[in-house]
Structures are given as structure tokens and as C-alpha cells.
Amino acid sequence: MIELVLIAAAIVLAILAVELKSLLQSVVCLCGMCIVLGVLFGILNALYVMAFQLLIYAGATMVLFLSVVMLTERDEE
């Protein structure tokens, strides 16, 4: 049952990451999706894949995305 909830959360977060107008909110949703996928890998007993998912994708890549979003100039609408 918990797997279905996590799968639904991953799908909703992926859709929100694509559809949101704010770049910061999109990056946060993408990070949340990476964390949910890491938890799903943990439930499947794929611990190495879970560690790489959480450390590399949810950690390093999201820090890179957040720093790029914060350092770029945006037009105020």
C-alpha cells in the first residue's frame, strides 16, 4: 500500500516540476521526486541504488540546479 502512495507522489511531483511557472518551485518538486524515488528503491532493497539516488540526484544535482536558479537574473512580472 505504501508503494502505491509513493508512486502516486512521484508522478504528481514530476508533473508539478514540469508544469509550475516558478523555477524555484519546479526545482523543489524535482528534488522531492528524487527523494521519493530513493525511498522506493529502499523499499525494494536496492540500497546502493537508493544511496546513489539520494546522494547524487537529490543532493548534488539539486544543489547545482538551485544555485543556477538563484544566480540567474529574472524579469519581474
Steps between C-alpha positions, in 0.01 A plus 500: 500500500779743586659428160190624320497821703868562423447428129208742489707763682787455253264543204335809649837658582632426150196665342531800731870535418413535133184709530586760766591850381746578780843349444569473872180306565575273204846420636356426845241265346773327299704455818196357676448256214863385525459443874179302449672284237786439743253385763338268246838347421554454874170313530612274214823422692718662235712683755787602271259645244318678783826649628601622154151639436497695824863614497553582135159594361321638805819646644759616251282559195238692697768720657623577149148576374418717802822698470438563129142612567609730780789655306317574176323831455128481442253752365249613760149465360 
